[in-house]
Amino acid sequence: DAATVDPLDADVLNSIEPEGPLRSADPANIALKESTIIIPIEVEISALTESINKDLPQEVMRQDDLELEHNATGDIVVTRNGDIKVRGESGALKLDIPLRIKADIEIPPKVSLKIIDRTMRKSINTALTFHISLVPVLDDEWNITATPTIDMTWDEPPKVKLGPFNINITKKIEPRIKDRFPDIIKQIEQRISERAQTRSKVEQAWSRLAQPASVSDNPPLWLVVRPTKLFGSDLVVTEEHLGLSAGLQGRFELVAGSRPAAPKSKPVPNRSPAPATSALKLNMRVDVQFDEANKKLDEQLEGKTLEAAADMFDDPVPVRIEQAEVYPSGKNLVVKVGFIADPEGEAYDVAGWLFLQGVPHIDHKKREVVLKEIKYDTTTNSMLVNTTEWLIHSEVEEKIAERTHFAFGEKLDQRQGEANQRLKGLTLENGGTLTGKLNSVRLGDIILTEEAIVITATIDGEAALNMDKMPPKPAP
């Protein structure tokens, strides 16, 4: 192709120099899609058993001079009698706590009644097992509480006979042991909470996800999360584990450029009901910079000759494109074209500028931005009517629109690939690992800024945040 020239320098009969549409950006604010990601929290029952056995006191109860029947008294000591067994069964934690009961029973002389004239004593050593069924519950503030059911079985119910007296000590001992169990159950709840760390983990997830995380250095990409809700399922007890699916809801966005500022911190909210499904919806934007778009437009239009059909001429009219530029005007794209058209043997030659306005659309199959509803802007149309009306009906605008398209698919694939690679194990600032996979891409809207054509997209996938491997807390 020959070098391009200024069409207004052409020696033609008619010159077209309309003002054209103003340059302006589209201030559209696109709402980001919300994601839900899982924060799995799980406690191994074997580890919980070890903790309970280590921390619960050996001595459960001690009482001297316990008043019994027939004026008898007893010194009672109740201690643990071996390891506590913990298992998951029917949605509850089942604890078997073996106890050893030692008691020294005595009846003083009843001289006035002349029944006995000496103190009678007897020692017993027996065992029983307390069976506790705990149904753990997660409250709205992320704390674990438990509703207990208590039962007990004696290895051999103690029978105490002193002289003529049968003394029933079980009805005195059992209530006192049961009185100690609220404290024991509270300690067990504390062990469960310490192991599960539900509140601590969701608080850390809330704050740490809000810090931008680097996805790629070249090009620089950042994962920015704006948390909105925390949710949690009911606690689930299996044979080997106690766990729940906590989760976080928020807007996840992949942002290009320098490190974004962290969103303003918000207090950790109370627990919300778990949604029916969880899914990662990664919001992202890819752009075609206008510098890049104009280079592409130069390749597709500058120096090219289009054949313009006109009813008033026998042959198609060659319309040579000398210059081309694309720029934004509100929600429309404007293509400014410098051209020269010279119908052979006719006095209708014309040169100058054409301003064509069209609505940008996404071609989902080709993953390109294309122009639709293209037409001359009002100033161009008015000048053509007054000079060379034949050009209005020549289908030149459709031919220009066919060559005005800007691909973005490669950039989209690159960013999805970078994000997928990092989601194999994205370590958050101060701890926690986000893992997941991105699957299908859904293209959204087009935003026109002063610098670029911006295409919004959402990549569907799934993700989970593991907060188990946490760094040690700093020393106070």
Secondary structure as GFF3:
##gff-version 3
##sequence-region A 1 476
A	DSSP	three_ten_helix	7	9	.	.	.	ID=ss1
A	DSSP	beta_strand	14	16	.	.	.	ID=ss2
A	DSSP	beta_strand	35	44	.	.	.	ID=ss3
A	DSSP	alpha_helix	45	55	.	.	.	ID=ss4
A	DSSP	beta_strand	59	67	.	.	.	ID=ss5
A	DSSP	three_ten_helix	69	71	.	.	.	ID=ss6
A	DSSP	beta_strand	73	80	.	.	.	ID=ss7
A	DSSP	beta_strand	85	89	.	.	.	ID=ss8
A	DSSP	beta_strand	92	107	.	.	.	ID=ss9
A	DSSP	three_ten_helix	111	113	.	.	.	ID=ss10
A	DSSP	beta_strand	120	138	.	.	.	ID=ss11
A	DSSP	beta_strand	144	154	.	.	.	ID=ss12
A	DSSP	beta_strand	160	162	.	.	.	ID=ss13
A	DSSP	beta_strand	165	167	.	.	.	ID=ss14
A	DSSP	alpha_helix	170	196	.	.	.	ID=ss15
A	DSSP	alpha_helix	198	209	.	.	.	ID=ss16
A	DSSP	beta_strand	213	217	.	.	.	ID=ss17
A	DSSP	beta_strand	220	232	.	.	.	ID=ss18
A	DSSP	beta_strand	236	237	.	.	.	ID=ss19
A	DSSP	beta_strand	241	256	.	.	.	ID=ss20
A	DSSP	beta_strand	271	273	.	.	.	ID=ss21
A	DSSP	beta_strand	280	289	.	.	.	ID=ss22
A	DSSP	alpha_helix	290	301	.	.	.	ID=ss23
A	DSSP	beta_strand	305	308	.	.	.	ID=ss24
A	DSSP	beta_strand	317	329	.	.	.	ID=ss25
A	DSSP	beta_strand	332	341	.	.	.	ID=ss26
A	DSSP	beta_strand	350	363	.	.	.	ID=ss27
A	DSSP	beta_strand	368	376	.	.	.	ID=ss28
A	DSSP	alpha_helix	378	386	.	.	.	ID=ss29
A	DSSP	three_ten_helix	389	393	.	.	.	ID=ss30
A	DSSP	alpha_helix	396	402	.	.	.	ID=ss31
A	DSSP	beta_strand	405	407	.	.	.	ID=ss32
A	DSSP	alpha_helix	409	422	.	.	.	ID=ss33
A	DSSP	beta_strand	426	427	.	.	.	ID=ss34
A	DSSP	beta_strand	433	448	.	.	.	ID=ss35
A	DSSP	beta_strand	452	466	.	.	.	ID=ss36
###
